[in-house]
Amino acid sequence: MFDLPELPFTYDALEPAMSARTLRFHHDKHHAGYVKTLNEQLAAVGQVPRSLETVILYASKTSNPKLFNNAAQVWNHAFFWLAMSAKRERPSGALAKAIESEFGDLAKLKKAFVEAGVGHFGSGWVWLTAGHNSRLQVRSTHDADDTLTHAGMTPLLVCDLWEHAYYLDYQNDRKGFLEAWFDALPNWQFAARQFEASQGRGEPWRHPQPRPDAKLSKAS
């Protein structure tokens, strides 16, 4: 059974870029709902998987969209919380150099990130990723799709483009949300660790494993 990860900050820690009200709904309702449905699906087949990553890859390879959507959304949201910080930061070290090399400066990365998010049609996610060759890339994925099914890609940061991520605070102003998010919330220390892992120095983040002692049962 997978547990709903606790937030790494208090509900009001991300204000004003993200309100406590939005964070409560997003984490306690939306993320929790994906975890609940995923556990129900696994209970129906009596499976306790080794990791969430294996579930996502299995669902992708076997064309099981319901399992993939819930498993990937659990993973994406857990990564999303860690990709944000209550303390405003700036990239430094090797990551800062890679940003300068690829985009010119942080302002140009912001422009590319916001444009990718605004130009994305419908629901999904916008990512900053790194390849094994240190090249950085901004890309968006639709619905629950993430980076796990794309070989040679390590996620550094992600922002949620689903309307529930911003509608209470910004209504239909996705651009305003993305600009505020990029200015205040990226966890550049986390991104730097992910960047190091993409170059073979350390391990990339993995979702907390399911509780092996838990007996899966259908939720009432």
Secondary structure, DSSP 8 states (H G I E B T S, - for coil): -------SS-TTTTTTTS-HHHHIIIIIIIIHHHHHHHHHHHHHTT---S-HHHHHHHHHHTT-HHHHHHHHHHHHHHHHHHTB-SS-----HHHHHHHHHHHSSHHHHHHHHHHHHHH--SSEEEEEEE-TTS-EEEEEEETT--STTSTT-EEEEEEE-SGGGTHHHHTT-HHHHHHHHHHH-B-HHHHHHHHHHHTTSS---------TT-------
